[in-house]
């Protein structure tokens, strides 16, 4: 499996049902009353975060999904933690509903809002960079999606295209993502590792391949290189 510098490959994988994964995440966050459990789903682009959030939502009644891409839209790649806390996570911890229009949505006339109804049992917050030290007090449990980078890059090219403009966008993104991930090490912080594409050997409709969190990397510091960014 090809991983970015600093990431440790998960071991001890086993197959569980999607419902059992939800039960494990619930058990990892006991004592939550009067508000939803806030569960983070993190991983690289193309890892399958959105698909996993939808699958978890499907077996957990009264669930809602928040996409950090909506918070970050026309704002910043990763510098959106305070915006998420003040406008989404803090109201959820008070047991309130959420109906939030980010400033960039207003400035660019993007319709709609980020919404979570009152009374939700789980709120799945998915997006690259959600598992970080800054947000740890607001997250009840978390999932890191780990998969082979070659497969993730292939899926991104299928989804977003492979034009020169898109390749430059990816290169600019990685210049921020690589040092951010190396600093935060979400694979070591996560409650659970879920194997993303191309891991097989289970029923993709009803099961997940999971593993315990990995430890921090050992050995000398790694050199960061952005693939396809030039230089």
ZAKE-79323 format. One line per 10 residues: number of its first residue (from 1); their letters; for each residue z, x, y of N, C-alpha, C. Coordinates in steps of 0.05 Angstrom, whole numbers, plus 32768, in hexadecimal, padded with zeros to 4 digits. Layout:
BEGIN
NUM = A = Z/X/Y/Z/X/Y/Z/X/Y | ...
This chain:
BEGIN
1 = XXXXXXXXXX = 8000/8011/7FE8/8000/8000/8000/8000/8012/8019 | 7FED/800D/802B/7FEC/801D/8044/7FFD/800F/8059 | 8010/801D/8064/8022/8012/8078/8020/8023/8091 | 8029/8017/80A8/802A/8027/80C1/8040/803C/80BF | 803E/8051/80D0/8052/8066/80CF/806E/805B/80D3 | 8081/8065/80C2/809D/805D/80C4/80A5/8046/80B3 | 8092/8035/80AB/8099/801D/809B/809E/8025/807E | 80B2/801A/8072/80BA/8020/8056/80B1/8009/8044 | 80A3/8010/802E/809A/7FFB/801C/80B1/7FEF/800D | 80B1/7FD4/800C/80C7/7FC5/7FFF/80C6/7FCA/7FE1
11 = XXXXXXXXXX = 80DD/7FCA/7FD4/80DF/7FCC/7FB7/80F0/7FB5/7FAD | 80F0/7FB2/7F93/8100/7F9C/7F87/80F4/7F81/7F8B | 80D9/7F7F/7F8C/80CC/7F66/7F91/80D1/7F52/7F7A | 80D3/7F39/7F80/80D5/7F24/7F6C/80C8/7F0B/7F77 | 80C1/7EF9/7F66/80B4/7EE0/7F6D/80C8/7EC9/7F6F | 80C7/7EBA/7F84/80D8/7EA3/7F88/80C7/7E8C/7F92 | 80D1/7E73/7F90/80C3/7E5D/7F9C/80C7/7E5E/7FBA | 80B5/7E51/7FC8/80B8/7E4F/7FE5/80D3/7E41/7FEC | 80D9/7E2C/7FDD/80F2/7E1E/7FE1/810A/7E30/7FDD | 810A/7E41/7FC8/8120/7E54/7FC3/8122/7E68/7FDA
21 = XXXXXXXXXX = 810C/7E70/7FE6/810D/7E82/7FFD/811B/7E75/8014 | 8115/7E5B/8019/8123/7E4C/802E/8141/7E4B/8028 | 8148/7E46/800F/8164/7E45/8008/8172/7E5F/800D | 8164/7E76/8007/8170/7E90/800C/8174/7E95/802A | 8161/7E8D/803A/8164/7E90/8056/817A/7E7E/8062 | 817D/7E67/8057/8193/7E56/805F/81AE/7E62/8058 | 81B0/7E6D/803F/81C8/7E79/8036/81D0/7E92/8046 | 81BB/7E9F/8051/81C0/7EB7/8061/81CA/7EB1/807D | 81CA/7E97/8084/81D3/7E8F/809F/81E7/7E78/809C | 81FE/7E7C/808F/8212/7E67/808C/8220/7E61/80A7
31 = XXXXXXXXXX = 822C/7E4A/80A8/823C/7E43/80BF/822C/7E3A/80D7 | 8212/7E34/80D4/8202/7E2A/80EA/8205/7E0C/80EB | 8210/7E02/8101/8215/7DE5/8103/820D/7DDC/811F | 8202/7DC4/8122/81FB/7DB9/813C/81E3/7DC4/8149 | 81D4/7DD4/813A/81BB/7DE0/8145/81AA/7DE9/812E | 8190/7DEF/8132/817F/7DF8/811C/8185/7E15/8115 | 817F/7E1C/80FD/817E/7E38/80F5/8165/7E44/8101 | 8167/7E5B/810D/8151/7E69/811A/8149/7E80/8108 | 8132/7E7E/80FB/8129/7E93/80E8/8110/7EA0/80F2 | 8111/7EBB/80F5/80FB/7ECB/80FF/80E8/7ED2/80E8
41 = XXXXXXXXXX = 80CE/7ED2/80EE/80BA/7EDB/80DB/80A9/7EF0/80E9 | 80AA/7F09/80E1/809D/7F1F/80EE/808A/7F2D/80DB | 8077/7F3C/80E7/8064/7F4B/80D7/804D/7F53/80E9 | 803C/7F65/80DE/8025/7F6E/80ED/8010/7F57/80EF | 7FFC/7F5B/8100/7FE6/7F48/8102/7FD8/7F46/80E8 | 7FD2/7F2D/80DF/7FC5/7F29/80C5/7FD7/7F29/80AD | 7FF1/7F2B/80B2/8004/7F2C/809B/8009/7F11/808E | 8003/7EFB/809C/8007/7EE0/8091/801F/7ED2/809C | 8028/7EDA/80B4/8041/7ECE/80BF/803E/7EB0/80C4 | 8028/7EA8/80D1/8024/7E8B/80D7/8022/7E7B/80BD
51 = XXXXXXXXXX = 8013/7E85/80AA/8011/7E77/8090/802C/7E74/8083 | 803C/7E89/8083/8057/7E88/8077/8068/7E73/8086 | 8067/7E73/80A1/8077/7E60/80B0/806F/7E43/80A8 | 8055/7E3E/80A5/804C/7E24/809D/8056/7E1C/8081 | 8056/7E2F/806F/805F/7E2A/8053/807D/7E24/8053 | 808C/7E34/8062/80A9/7E2F/8063/80AF/7E14/8070 | 80A0/7E0E/8085/80A3/7DF4/8092/809E/7DDD/807F | 808B/7DE1/806D/8082/7DCC/805B/8098/7DC4/8047 | 80AA/7DD7/8041/80BF/7DD0/802D/80DA/7DCD/803A | 80DC/7DD1/8054/80F6/7DCE/8062/80F3/7DB7/8075
61 = XXXXXXXXXX = 80FE/7DA0/806F/80FC/7D88/8081/8108/7D8F/809C | 80FE/7D81/80B0/8108/7D84/80CC/8105/7DA1/80D5 | 80EF/7DAE/80D0/80E9/7DC9/80D9/80D6/7DC8/80F0 | 80D6/7DDE/8100/80C3/7DE1/8116/80BC/7DFF/8117 | 80A4/7E05/8122/809A/7E20/8124/8096/7E27/8141 | 809F/7E3F/8149/809A/7E4A/8163/808A/7E63/815F | 8073/7E66/816D/8062/7E7E/816B/8067/7E90/8183 | 806F/7EA9/817E/8074/7EBB/8195/805A/7EC1/81A4 | 8043/7EBE/8197/802A/7EC1/81A6/8028/7EAE/81BD | 8034/7E96/81BA/8034/7E83/81D1/8045/7E8D/81E7
71 = XXXXXXXXXX = 805B/7E9A/81E1/806D/7EA5/81F6/8060/7EBD/8203 | 8052/7ECD/81F3/8046/7EE6/81FD/802B/7EE2/820B | 801F/7ECA/8208/8004/7EC5/8212/8001/7ECC/822F | 7FEF/7EDF/8235/7FEA/7EE7/8251/8003/7EF1/825F | 8016/7EFB/824F/8030/7F05/825A/8034/7F22/8253 | 8038/7F28/8239/803D/7F43/8230/803A/7F44/8212 | 8034/7F5C/8207/8033/7F5F/81EA/804E/7F5C/81DD | 8063/7F69/81E9/807D/7F68/81DC/8094/7F63/81F0 | 808F/7F64/820A/80A4/7F61/821E/80A8/7F43/8225 | 80AF/7F34/8210/80B3/7F17/8214/80CD/7F0D/8209
81 = XXXXXXXXXX = 80DF/7F20/8201/80F8/7F18/81F4/8109/7F07/8206 | 810D/7F0E/821F/811E/7EFF/8231/8113/7EE3/8236 | 80F8/7EE1/8238/80EC/7EC6/823D/80F1/7EB4/8225 | 80EF/7EC0/820D/80F4/7EB0/81F4/8111/7EA7/81F3 | 8123/7EB9/81F9/8140/7EB2/81F8/8147/7E9C/820B | 813F/7E9F/8225/8148/7E8C/8239/813B/7E71/8236 | 8123/7E6F/822C/8114/7E56/822C/8112/7E49/8211 | 8117/7E58/81FB/8115/7E4D/81E0/812F/7E51/81D0 | 8137/7E6A/81CD/814E/7E6F/81BB/8168/7E65/81C6 | 816D/7E69/81DF/8187/7E5F/81EB/8189/7E40/81E9
91 = XXXXXXXXXX = 8174/7E31/81F0/8176/7E14/81ED/817A/7E0C/81CF | 816D/7E1A/81BD/8170/7E14/81A0/818D/7E18/8198 | 8199/7E2E/81A2/81B5/7E33/819A/81C8/7E1F/81A6 | 81C0/7E11/81BB/81D0/7DFC/81C6/81CB/7DE1/81B8 | 81B9/7DE1/81A5/81B2/7DC9/8197/819F/7DB6/81A7 | 8191/7DC2/81BA/817F/7DB2/81CB/8162/7DB4/81C2 | 8152/7DA1/81CB/8135/7DA3/81C6/8129/7DB8/81D9 | 8111/7DC0/81D3/8102/7DD3/81E4/80E8/7DC7/81ED | 80E2/7DC9/8206/80C8/7DC1/8211/80C2/7DD5/8228 | 80B4/7DEB/8221/80B2/7E01/8234/8095/7E08/8239
101 = XXXXXXXXXX = 808E/7E09/8253/8074/7E13/825C/8077/7E2E/8268 | 806F/7E44/825A/8071/7E5E/8266/8061/7E61/8280 | 806A/7E73/8291/805D/7E77/82AB/803F/7E7C/82A8 | 8037/7E8B/8294/801B/7E92/8291/800B/7E79/8289 | 8017/7E66/827B/8009/7E4D/8275/8004/7E3D/828F | 8017/7E3D/82A0/8014/7E2F/82BA/7FFF/7E3C/82CB | 8000/7E57/82CC/7FEE/7E66/82DD/7FD1/7E63/82D4 | 7FCD/7E61/82B9/7FB2/7E60/82AE/7FAA/7E43/82A6 | 7FBA/7E2F/82AE/7FB4/7E13/82A7/7FB1/7E0E/8289 | 7FC1/7E1C/8279/7FC1/7E17/825C/7FD0/7DFD/8258
111 = XXXXXXXXXX = 7FC5/7DEA/824A/7FD3/7DD0/8246/7FE9/7DD3/8231 | 7FFB/7DBF/8230/800F/7DBE/821B/8028/7DCE/8222 | 8039/7DD2/820E/8052/7DE1/8212/805C/7DEA/81F6 | 8070/7DFB/81F7/807E/7E04/81DE/8094/7DEF/81DA | 8093/7DE1/81C4/80A6/7DCB/81BF/80B4/7DCE/81A5 | 80CD/7DC6/81A5/80DD/7DC3/818C/80EE/7DAA/8190 | 80EC/7D97/817E/80FC/7D7E/8181/8119/7D83/817B | 812A/7D73/8187/8147/7D74/8181/814B/7D6C/8164 | 815F/7D76/8157/8166/7D6E/813C/8158/7D7E/8126 | 8149/7D93/812D/813C/7DA3/8119/8151/7DB1/8108
121 = XXXXXXXXXX = 814B/7DB5/80EE/815C/7DC3/80DC/8156/7DE1/80DD | 813C/7DE8/80DB/8133/7E03/80DD/811F/7E06/80F4 | 8120/7E1C/8103/810A/7E23/8115/8100/7E3F/810C | 80E7/7E40/8104/80DB/7E59/80FB/80CD/7E65/8113 | 80D6/7E7C/811C/80CA/7E8A/8133/80B9/7EA1/8128 | 809F/7E9E/812A/808D/7EB2/811D/807E/7EC2/8132 | 807B/7EDC/812C/806B/7EEC/813E/8073/7F0A/813C | 8060/7F1B/8141/8065/7F38/8140/8078/7F3F/8156 | 808F/7F4C/814E/80A2/7F55/8161/80BB/7F43/8164 | 80BD/7F2E/8154/80D3/7F1B/8157/80ED/7F27/814C
131 = XXXXXXXXXX = 80EB/7F38/8137/8103/7F45/812C/8108/7F5E/813C | 811B/7F5C/814F/8122/7F73/8160/813F/7F72/8167 | 814A/7F89/816F/8167/7F8A/8175/816E/7F77/818B | 815D/7F75/819F/8162/7F64/81B7/8167/7F47/81AF | 8159/7F3D/819A/815A/7F21/8192/816D/7F1C/817B | 8179/7F30/816F/8189/7F2D/8158/819F/7F18/815B | 81AD/7F16/8172/81C2/7F01/8174/81B8/7EE5/8173 | 819E/7EE1/8176/8193/7EC6/8177/8185/7EBE/815D | 8183/7ED0/814A/8175/7ECB/8131/8189/7EC8/811A | 8187/7EB3/810A/8199/7EAE/80F4/8191/7EBD/80DB
141 = XXXXXXXXXX = 8177/7EC1/80D7/816D/7ED0/80C0/8150/7ED8/80C8 | 8144/7EE9/80B7/8129/7EF2/80BE/8119/7EFB/80A6 | 80FF/7EFB/80A9/80EC/7F02/8094/80D9/7F16/809F | 80D4/7F2C/8091/80BF/7F3F/8098/80A9/7F3D/8083 | 8090/7F38/808D/8078/7F36/807C/806D/7F52/8079 | 806C/7F5B/8060/8061/7F76/805B/8048/7F74/804A | 8033/7F82/8053/801A/7F82/8044/800A/7F9B/804A | 7FF5/7F9F/803B/7FE4/7FB6/803E/7FD4/7FB4/8058 | 7FD4/7FC9/8068/7FC7/7FC9/8082/7FA9/7FC5/8080 | 7F9D/7FD1/806C/7F80/7FCD/8069/7F79/7FB0/8066
151 = XXXXXXXXXX = 7F88/7FA1/8056/7F83/7F85/8052/7F89/7F75/806B | 7F9F/7F7C/8079/7FA5/7F6E/8091/7F90/7F72/80A6 | 7F86/7F8B/80A9/7F70/7F90/80BC/7F57/7F81/80B5 | 7F51/7F7F/809B/7F3A/7F6F/8093/7F3D/7F52/809A | 7F54/7F47/8096/7F59/7F2B/809C/7F57/7F26/80BA | 7F61/7F39/80CA/7F60/7F37/80E7/7F43/7F37/80F1 | 7F32/7F48/80E4/7F16/7F4A/80EC/7F08/7F30/80E5 | 7F0F/7F23/80CE/7F03/7F09/80C7/7F0C/7EF4/80DB | 7F25/7EF5/80E3/7F30/7EE0/80F5/7F26/7EE3/8112 | 7F27/7EFC/811C/7F23/7F01/8138/7F09/7F0F/813F
161 = XXXXXXXXXX = 7EFA/7F17/812A/7EE1/7F26/812F/7EE5/7F44/8131 | 7ECF/7F52/8132/7ED1/7F6F/8132/7EBF/7F7B/8148 | 7EBE/7F6D/815F/7EAE/7F77/8176/7EBB/7F8F/8182 | 7EAC/7F9E/8192/7EB8/7FB5/81A1/7ED0/7FAC/81B2 | 7ECD/7F95/81BE/7EE3/7F8B/81CF/7EFC/7F85/81BE | 7EF8/7F79/81A6/7F0F/7F73/8195/7F1B/7F8D/818B | 7F0B/7FA1/8184/7F16/7FBA/817A/7F27/7FC8/8190 | 7F1E/7FC6/81A9/7F2D/7FD2/81BF/7F47/7FC2/81C3 | 7F46/7FA8/81C1/7F5E/7F98/81C3/7F72/7FA0/81AD | 7F69/7FA4/8195/7F7B/7FAC/817F/7F87/7FC7/8184
171 = XXXXXXXXXX = 7F76/7FDA/818E/7F80/7FF5/8194/7F95/7FF4/81AA | 7F91/7FE4/81BF/7FA5/7FE1/81D4/7FBF/7FD5/81CA | 7FBC/7FC1/81B8/7FD4/7FB5/81AC/7FE4/7FC9/819C | 7FD6/7FD9/818C/7FE4/7FEC/817A/7FF2/8001/818A | 7FE8/8008/81A2/7FF5/801C/81B2/8011/8013/81BA | 8015/7FF8/81BC/8030/7FEE/81C1/803F/7FE7/81A7 | 8030/7FDD/8193/803D/7FD4/817B/804A/7FEB/816B | 803B/8001/8168/8045/8016/8157/8060/8022/8160 | 8063/802A/8179/807E/8034/8181/8093/801E/8181 | 808B/8005/8187/809F/7FEF/8186/80AA/7FEB/816A
181 = XXXXXXXXXX = 8098/7FEA/8156/80A0/7FE6/813B/80B0/7FFD/8130 | 80A8/8015/8137/80B6/802D/812E/80D3/802D/8139 | 80D6/8024/8151/80F1/8023/815D/8102/800D/8151 | 80F6/7FF5/814E/8106/7FDE/8145/8109/7FDC/8127 | 80F6/7FE6/8117/80F7/7FE6/80FA/80FF/7FCA/80EF | 80EF/7FB6/80F4/80F6/7F9B/80EB/80F8/7F98/80CD | 80E9/7FA8/80BD/80EB/7FA7/80A0/8107/7FAF/8096 | 8116/7FBF/80A6/8131/7FC6/809E/8145/7FB1/80A8 | 813F/7FA2/80BD/8151/7F8E/80C8/814F/7F73/80BA | 8138/7F6E/80AD/8132/7F53/80A3/8145/7F4A/808D
191 = XXXXXXXXXX = 814A/7F30/808B/8159/7F25/8075/8149/7F27/805B | 812F/7F23/805D/811E/7F21/8046/8102/7F2E/804C | 80F7/7F3C/8039/80DC/7F45/803B/80CA/7F32/802A | 80B4/7F2A/8035/80A0/7F1A/8027/8087/7F2A/8025 | 807C/7F2C/800D/8063/7F3B/8009/804B/7F2A/8013 | 803C/7F34/8026/8024/7F27/8030/800C/7F30/8021 | 7FF4/7F29/802B/7FDB/7F31/801E/7FDA/7F50/801B | 7FD0/7F5A/8004/7FC2/7F4C/7FEF/7FD4/7F49/7FD6 | 7FEE/7F48/7FD9/8000/7F47/7FC2/7FFB/7F2D/7FB2 | 7FF8/7F31/7F98/7FF2/7F1B/7F86/8007/7F1A/7F70
201 = XXXXXXXXXX = 8002/7F08/7F5D/8014/7F06/7F46/8027/7EEE/7F48 | 8021/7EDC/7F5C/8031/7EC4/7F5E/801F/7EAD/7F67 | 8029/7E95/7F65/801A/7E7E/7F6E/801B/7E7C/7F8C | 8005/7E81/7F9A/8006/7E82/7FB8/800D/7E68/7FC5 | 800B/7E52/7FB6/8011/7E38/7FC1/802F/7E31/7FC0 | 803D/7E3B/7FAC/8059/7E33/7FA8/806D/7E49/7FA7 | 8063/7E63/7FA7/8075/7E79/7FA3/8071/7E8F/7FB7 | 8085/7EA0/7FBA/8084/7EB8/7FCB/808D/7ED0/7FBB | 8083/7EE7/7FC2/808E/7F00/7FB7/80A0/7F0C/7FCC | 80BA/7F0F/7FC6/80CE/7F17/7FD9/80DC/7F31/7FD0
211 = XXXXXXXXXX = 80E9/7F3E/7FE3/80F8/7F56/7FDD/810F/7F59/7FF2 | 8124/7F68/7FEC/8138/7F6D/8000/812E/7F7E/8016 | 813C/7F7F/802D/8133/7F90/8043/8132/7FAE/803B | 8120/7FBD/8048/811E/7FD9/8042/8130/7FE9/8055 | 8137/8000/804D/8147/8012/805E/8135/8020/8072 | 8142/802D/8086/8132/803D/8099/8124/8054/808C | 810E/805E/8097/80FF/8074/808B/8110/808E/808C | 810A/809F/807A/8117/80B9/8079/8102/80CF/807E | 810C/80E7/8084/80F9/80FD/8088/80F4/8102/80A5 | 80E1/8115/80AB/80DC/811D/80C7/80CF/8106/80D6
221 = XXXXXXXXXX = 80D0/8107/80F1/80C2/80F3/8102/80A4/80F2/80FB | 8099/80DA/80FD/807D/80D6/80F7/806D/80D7/8111 | 8054/80DE/810F/8041/80DF/8125/8033/80C4/8126 | 8033/80B8/813D/8025/809E/8141/8008/80A2/8147 | 7FF6/8096/8138/7FDA/8097/813E/7FCF/807B/813D | 7FC0/8073/8151/7FB4/8058/8152/7F99/8059/8146 | 7F96/804B/8130/7F7C/804B/8121/7F67/803D/8132 | 7F51/804B/8135/7F3B/803F/8143/7F3D/803E/8161 | 7F52/804B/816C/7F57/804A/8189/7F4A/8061/8198 | 7F41/8075/8188/7F36/808C/8195/7F4C/80A0/819C
231 = X = 7F46/80BA/819B/7F5A/80CE/81A2/7F6E/80D3/818C
